[in-house]
Amino acid sequence: MRDLAFIGFLLALWGTGFRRPFLFVLAYIYIDIISPQRLTYYMLNSVPISLIAVVLAVLGWAIADDKTDSRFAPRQAMFVILLAYCYATTRAADFPVEALDKWEWVWKNLAFAAFLPLTLRTRLRIESLLLFVVLSAASIIIVGGIKTLASGGGYGELNLMVANNSGLYEGSIISAVSISLIPIILWLARDGTLFVPDARVRLFAYALTFSCLLIPVGTSARTGLLCIGLLAVLMLRTVKRRMLYLGALALAGLVAVPFLPSAFSERMGTIKTYQADESASTRIAVWQWTWDYAKTHPFGGGFDAYRQNQIRYDTVSVEGSGAGTTVKRGLTVDKSRAYHSSYFEMLGEQGYPGFALWMLINLIGLVRMEVVRRRYIKDEDVGGGGGGGDGDGTGQAWAGRLAEALQHAQLIYLLGGAFVGIAFQSYLYFVLGAQIGLDTYLARLRKEAAFVLLQRRRPAREARAAVA
């Protein structure tokens, strides 16, 4: 039955795509996030549904979609350059066979990132993209939240529908992504137009936000706790009553602590004693190895270059207290350990050029969203809250709030990326695509508004010239 449900939904989505080609794009996003082929027993396992979806999306845009307002932004060109550079490092990779395995999905994410903004011509499409990202991820997050409430979870123990520990089904990745989604969820609950922000929509949004906060608890991922901390700080820019917010935050923390699972509390306690934690010590050793590797391989070693690392590190633990305190030291030798950091992942695999390009893409996104935020955040929405102004370059407060939400989502993801190798995960490129789409859409509105204003002023100038 589950196989039939997935097949029926996909066929319905693709079927409506022949009337509205943009739905092919949304279908690809759904497949990329959910990976329904992993959730079915046999019907979709042998069908390349991801390939079918992306072909339909590109052909639908090329043949049937209106391309009048499509723009190719500089960051899209940067995606293409990064894609070409990754191809070059893959051809010269230290581990060519293993590198090809990662290349097979990385190039798709980068190519789709360059294509996606071309389809985001309107506010409706930008919002549809974000809604599909949120709801697709929610199908994983809600399951994880329910299981956390029922069992408490545990590091490596929370089963998110499948046993495959990759993509959004990996504990640390879903922890970072779930917290990153919260600003977007709250924006949809306030300014969304596809679902009018009534009591039911807000209730679902708040429940989903709570489920997102539960994911780091269920997975016991320290990355998620750090992301929650950053979210709490970033919310200070959004809330109006900051002192009330800080008080509520402190109260919520005090109330939540007694209910936290012991596995989560013990796992979070290792943040303070990282020298005694083998996982943290391994990461630091791998980062040091990557830094030294980049000095001798400035153009990177290609995907999975970490397989050649050999690391040695000391663990230090303190037991007892007072006069009975003992310090234990141990030497650990390991090899072929993953980067556990997006920044060192880029540095080790793509070298200084790839790392610089990836960082530049992200920094431009953060800066552009800040520019959009400051330009529009204080505008009054035409017609009040919710679905506010659209089309005349005025009353675009929703755009300022969306830019803020996308900026916060990216910042949280990039913090999570400091401790998880997620530099090429598709979620980041969906957020960047939405940023580019929003930026180019608003630029077009400003250009149209300026043209209308010029047309209005021309008769007046002509009349004055005739009188003179």
N, C-alpha and C positions, 0 to 999 in steps of 0.2 A: 504493500500500500504506500509506503514512503517513497519508493521509486516512482510509482505512478503519480504521486502528488508533485514531486519535483519536475517530472517530465511534463505534466499538464500545465504547471505554472510557466515553465520555459516556453512551451509552444504557444501559450496564450500571450506571453510577453513579446515573443518574436512575431506572432500574427498581427498584433496591434502595431508593431514596428513598421509594417508595410504601409500603414496609413500615416504614422508619425515616426519618421526615420530616427529621430533622437532617442526613441525607446530602445533602439539597438545598442546605443551607447550605454544606456542604463542597464541593459541586460548583461553587457560585458562586465560592468562594475559589480553587479550582483554575483556573477559567476566567479569573478576574481576574488571577492571577499569571502564568499560562502564556500566555494569549491564543492558544489553539490555532487560532483563525481566521487568525492571522498565519503559522502554520506549515504550513497546508494549502494545496494548490494551487488548488482550486476548490470543493470540496464544502461547506465551512463558511464561505466568504467572504461568501456572500449570506444566511446565516441568523443572526438576532439571538440567538445562543446565550446571551449575557450577560443579555439581557432575559428570555429564557425561564427561565434559572437563578434569577434573583432573584424572578420571579413565583412559581415553584414553591416557593422557600424561604419566602416570606412566606405563601403560601396553605397550605403544609404545616404551618407553625407555627400559623396561625390556625384551621385546621380540625381537624387530627389530633393536634397535639402537646399534651402535658400542660403546662398553664400554672399549676399550683398554686404552684410555687416561683419563678415569674418575678417579677422586681423591676425597676422603672424607677428607675435611680439618678440622682442630680443631674447627673452628667456626661453622661448620655444627653440630659437636657434641654438641657444646654449645647451638645451637638452640633446639636440642633434649632434653637437660637437662632443659632448660627453659620451654619447652613444658610440661615435666613431672612435674616440680615444679608448673606450673600453674594448671595442673590437680589436684594436691594435694590441693592447696589452694581453688580450686573450690569445691572439695568434702567437705571441712571444712568451706565454705564461710558463712559469717554472713547473707547473703541473698541468700540462695541456689537456689531458683527459678529464680531470676533475674540474678544470676551469670551464670546459664546455658545458658541464651540467648546470653550473650557475648562470652561464651566459644565456642559456636557453630561456630563462625567465626574466633575466635582467633587461635584455634588449627589448622584450615586449613591453615592460613597464616604462622604459625610457621613450620608446617610440610612441606609445599611447599617450604619454605625458606631453609630447610635442603636438600630437593630434587633437587632444581633448579640448583645449581652449578655442579651437576653430569652430566647435559646435556650440559654445556657450555664448550665444548672441543676445540673450534676453535674461531678465531677472528670473523669469519662470524656469528657464533651463538651469541656471546656476542653483536655484533653490531645489530643483528636482534632483540634481547631482548630489547635493548635500543630504537631501532626505533619503536617497537610496543608499548612500554610504552609511548614514546613521542607522537606518532600519536593517540593513544587511548585517552590520556589526552587532546590532541589538539582538539578533537571533542567537548569537554566540554569547553575548554578555548576559542576557536574561537567564539563559540556562546556567551559566556560571554563578550568577547571583543566587538563584534558587538553590543550587547545590551547596553554596557556601552557607546559606542560612540553615540548610538541613543537616550538613555534616561538619562544617567548619573548614573543609578543604585541607590544604597542606602543600608544602613545596613539592612539585612534581606529582601531586596526587589528584588534583582537580581535573576530572575528565570533561572536556568541552565537546561532547558529542562524538569525537573521533579520537583514536589513540595516536594518530599521526601528529607528532610534535613539531609542526612547522607552520609558517605563516601566522595568522591570527589565532591559531590553536595552540601556540606556544605561550607558556605562562607569563614570561617577562614581556613579550611583545604585546599580548592582549592587555596587560596591565597598563603599559604606556599608552596604547591606543585608546583604551576605554576612558582614561582620565583626559586625554587630549580631545575626545569627542564632546566632553561636557559643555564647553563654551558654545559649540555649534548647536547642541541640543537646546540649550537655553535660548539661543537666538531664534531657532525655529519656533519655540514655544511663545516667543514674544512677537516676532515679526513675520512668521511664516504666512503664506497666502494659499498654499495647496490645502492645508488644513487650518481653517480659521481658528486662531488662538482662543478657544473658549475653555471652560472649566475642564472638560474631558481631555483636551489636548495638553493642558498644563499638568493635569494629574498624571497622565502617561509620561510626560517629559520629566517630572520630578521623580516618579518611580524608576524610570530608566536611569536617571542621574544617580539615584541611590544604588541601583544595581551596578553601575560603573564604579562607584566607590567601593563596592564589595569585592570586585575582582582582585585588587591587590591583596585583600585579606584572604580570599580563597586560594590564591596562588602563592601566598607568602613571598611575593616578589618585592625585594627592597627597592627596585626601580620604581614600582608603583607608589610606594610611600613618599619618595622624593618628588614624584610628579604631583601627588596630592598637595604637598607643601608648596610647590610652585604655583599650583592652581589657586590655593588660598591667598597667596600674595598677589597674584594677578587680578583676582576678583576685587581687590581694593580699588582698582581703576574703574570698576564698573558700578559698584554699589554706591548709593547716595548717602546712607547713614553708616559711616565707617565704624564709629564707636559701637553702635548697636551690632554691626556685623562681627566685629572682633569679640564682643562679649558672647554673642551666640556661638561663634566658632569655638571659644574656650569652653563654653558649657557643653557643646556637643562632644568635644574631645573628652571631657571628664566623664560624661555619661557613657560614651562608647567604650572606654578602656576596660571596664569590668566584663564586658561582653565579648571582647576579642578572644579568639582561640589561643590556647597556649602555644601552639606551633607558630602562629604569626608573631606573638610577642617574643618568643625565643629567637626567631629568625631576624626580627628587626633589631634585637639586642646585639647582634654581631656587627652592626654598623659601627658601634663604639669600640669594639674589640676586633678590628679587621685583621690585625696581625696574627690573631689566633685562628682566624677563619681561612681555611684552605682555598675556598672559592675566591675570596677577595685577594688573597696573596697571589693566586695564580693569575688573576687579571692584571695586577700591577706588574708582575714579571713578564707577561706577554706584551704589555704596552711598552715596557722598556726594550724588549727584544725588537718590537716593530719599529721603534724610534731608531735603534741602531741599524736595523735592516734598511730603512729608508735612506740612511746616510750613504750606504754602499749601492743601493738600487733606487736612485732618485725618480725613476719612471715607473716604479712598482714592479711587483712580481706576478701580476695577473690574479685572477680569482683563485681563492683557496691557497694563497701563498703561505698562509700560517702553518700548513702541514709540515713545513721543514723546521719549525722552531723547536728548540731544545732548551728548557728553562730549569733553573735551580733557584730555590728560594728558602728562606728560613721562616718558620712559624714560631711565634712567641706567645705563650699563654701563661696567665697568672692564676694560681690556685691558692685557696685559703685566704686568711686575712691576719693582720697583726704580726706577731712574732712567728706564726706558723705559715707565713706566705712563702710560696715556692714559685720560681720562674722556670718554666720548661721550654726548651728550645728544640726544634726538630728541623732536619734538612729534608726537603722534598725535591725529587727530580721528576720531571714530566716532559712530554713532547707532544707536538701536533695539537696544541690547544688553540681554540678559536679566539678571535680578537675580543669579543664581548664589548665592543664599542664601535659605533658607526664611524667615528673620526679616525680611529686607528685602522679600521677596516678599509677606509678610503686611502689612508696613507700607505698601508702595506700593499694593497692590491693595485692601486692606481697611481701611487707615487705622489710627488709634490704637485704636478700639473693637475691630475685628477682631483686631488684633495682641494686644491685652490679653486677649481671650477665648481665643484660641488658646494663648497662653502659660499662662493660668490652667488650662486643661484639662490641659496637659502637667505643670505644677507639681503639681497635685493628684494626678496619677497617680504621680509620683515620691515624694511624701510618703506617700500611702496604701500604696505598696509597701514603703516603709521601716517604716511602722507594722506591717504584716503580717509583714514579715521579723523584726523584733525580737520580735514576740509569739510566733512559732512556730518560729524557727530552732533553738532549743535543745530543743524537744520530742523525745522518743524516738519513732521510728516504730514503731507496733505491728507486731510480727512481723518486725522488722529492717528492712534496707534495701530498696530497690526499691519495691515497691508498697505500702508502709506504711499506717499508720492512716487510716481514713476513716469518718466517720459519727458519732463520739461527741464531737467537739470536743477530743479528746486525741490525742497521738501524731501531730501534724501537722507534723513537721519538713519533710516534702516540700513543704508549702505555703510555709514560710519560704524554702526554697531556690528555689521557683518564683517567689516575689515578688522575690527577689534577681535571678534570671535576667531577669525581665521588666523590672525597673528598669534593669539594666545594658544590656539591649538597647535600651531607650528612650534612655538617656544617650548611647550610641554613635551611634544614629540622629540624635539632636539635634545632636551634634558634627558629623556629616557634613552635616546640614542647614545648618550655618553657611556651607558653601561650595557647596551645591547647592540648587536650588529644589525641594524635595520636601515642602513643608508639607501638601499634599493627597494625597500618594501613599497608596494603600490600605494598604500594609504597616504604616504607623504606626497606622492605625485598627484593624487586626487586633490589634496589640499592646495598644492601649488597651482594646479590647473584651475581650481575655483578662484584663487587669487588673481591669476592672469585674466580669467574671464571677467571678473568683477572690474578690474582695473580698466580693461579695454572697453567694456560696456559703458562705464561711467565717462570715459574719455569721449566716446561717441555722443553721449547725451550732452556733454558740455559743448561739443562742436556744433551739434544741431541747435542747441539753445542760442549759441552765439550767432549762427546763421539767421535764425528767426529774428533775433534782436536787430541784426543788420538790415534785414528786409523791412522791418517796421520803421527804422530810422530813415531809410532811403526816400520814401515819399515826402517826409517832412523837409529833408534837405533840398529835394527838387522843388518843393513849394516855395521855400525861402529864396532859392536861386531865381525862380520865376518872378517873384515880387521885386527882387533887387534889379 
